[in-house]
Each structure stands twice: as structure tokens, then as C-alpha cells.
Amino acid sequence: IAPNGKTVFVANSGDGTVSKITVATGKVSTVSHVGDNPEQVTVSPDGKKVYVSDLLNGTVAEFSSTSLTGKTIAHLDGNPFGLALSPDSKTLYVTGADGTVTKINTTNYSVEDTFNVGDPVSGAAVSHDGTLLVVAKNDGTLGVYDTRTDALLSTVTLDPAYTFGPLPTQIAISTDGQQVYLTDPTSNTMQVVSLVPTNTKPVANGATVGDPDAATGVVAGDVG
């Protein structure tokens, strides 16, 4: 969906096209051929560019959001699927069925880095401050990564149904970065996952207090 909420771009994997739909009227204004199996679409924060992944061809394409004319900007191994843009639009993250995440420079279209996350991945999202990348894995977890170092920061276990069913294909992060929203193709629902650990009640370990010193009156002990 465009940042202004007025336009929706839809990948039609069945016929290899992308549709541009005006929200107010529901009118399909443009249909563009993008390959054999377009899977996901993401729109730049300024609303000017549209990126589309093609699972079967192993490509990523960039289009003008107004005309949907564009070009292929990357050929990738591993069946590219999920897409996520950094807030400054300079880096495009592409998830792959081979368990990798590829970082593409959207200025010169070079591959800046590719790192392995261990399991096939689909949906992806970048936090609004650009520091975190969240990806959905085939093992039924969300992986949270540092966008600067690509290091895994935490793993969140999802509903057990994900372990055996289709992966969540769409992910979004709340503006405060505390929640992740993801689609559940198994039950046709949406899950809300908290990235903030639950508060736990403090547990006393049993403090001990010694006898006062006969000369100074100082009391020593252990707080546990």
C-alpha cells in the first residue's frame, strides 16, 4: 500500500502481473507484466517506487508507482520472496527460500551483503527507526536482526501451527517498534506478536542478617 493510503499494489502470482488499485474507487488503473511468479510488493516511503519479487525467475524489479514501467534490478539465487525497505529507501532486504537475506543498494542496485538465517524465510519488515529487521522463518519463529551488523538479536516462537503450515507471508511493525503484525495463512487470521519481554514479579532470595559487632554496632549480612 502507498504511504498516503490512496493506492494499493497487488502481486498476481497466477498471471505474472501487478495491479495498481485506487482505494477510493476500487478501480484497477494499471496492470503491468513483471515475470512468471511475482510474490510480494513493497512501496518506497516517498511513494515513488514499487519493488516486486519474482519467486520462479529469481529476480527483483523496480517500477515507477505512477506508470508501473520499470526494470529488473537484481538476479538472485534462492527464490526471492519477501521484501522490506529501510526507512531511507537506500536498502532493500530480500528474503529467500534458501534461508538467506540479501541487502540491495537501491541507488546503484549492487548487492551489499547476503547472510544466512538458517531456515527458509518469507515475510520481512524493517522497524521505523531502521535498526531492526524482522523475518519469518519456516521453523515457526521470527528472527530479529541488527540491520547494521546482521547479527541475530532475538528469536520469537510463533503459534505451533506455523511449524507445519505455510509461512506468514506479510509482516508489519508498529510505529513504536514494540509489536509485529503478521498474516496467518493456516487459519486465515492475523497474529500480533510482542517484541517486548513480559514483566515478571521479583523473587526474594532470602536475605540474612548477622549479629551486631560488639564494638562498633555494625550489622553485616547478605541480601541474597
Residue, then its C-alpha position, 0 to 999 in steps of 0.5 A: i500500500a502507498p504511504n498516503g493510503k490512496t493506492v494499493f499494489v497487488a502481486n498476481s502470482g497466477d498471471g505474472t502481473v501487478s495491479k495498481i488499485t485506487v482505494a477510493t474507487g476500487k478501480v484497477s488503473t494499471v496492470s503491468h507484466v513483471g515475470d512468471n511468479p511475482e510474490q510480494v510488493t513493497v512501496s518506497p516511503d516517498g511513494k515513488k517506487v514499487y519493488v516486486s519479487d519474482l519467486l520462479n525467475g529469481t529476480v527483483a524489479e523496480f517500477s515507477s508507482t505512477s506508470l508501473t514501467g520499470k526494470t529488473i534490478a537484481h538476479l538472485d539465487g534462492n527464490p526471492f520472496g519477501l521484501a522490506l525497505s529501510p526507512d531511507s529507501k537506500t536498502l532493500y532486504v530480500t528474503g529467500a527460500d534458501g534461508t538467506v537475506t540479501k541487502i540491495n543498494t537501491t541507488n546503484y542496485s549492487v548487492e551489499d551483503t547476503f547472510n544466512v538465517g538458517d531456515p527458509v524465510s518469507g515475510a520481512a519488515v524493517s522497524h521505523d527507526g531502521t535498526l531492526l529487521v524482522v523475518a519469518k522463518n519456516d521453523g515457526t519463529l521470527g528472527v530479529y536482526d541488527t540491520r547494521t551488523d546482521a547479527l541475530l538479536s532475538t528469536v520469537t516462537l510463533d503459534p505451533a501451527y506455523t511449524f507445519g503450515p505455510l509461512p506468514t507471508q506479510i509482516a508489519i511493525s508498529t510505529d513504536g517498534q514494540q509489536v509485529y503484525l503478521t498474516d496467518p495463512t493456516s487459519n486465515t487470521m492475523q497474529v500480533v506478536s510482542l517484541v517486548p519481554t513480559n514483566t515478571k514479579p521479583v523473587a526474594n532470595g532470602a536475605t540474612v542478617g548477622d549479629p551486631d559487632a560488639a564494638t562498633g554496632v555494625v550489622a553485616g549480612d547478605v541480601g541474597 
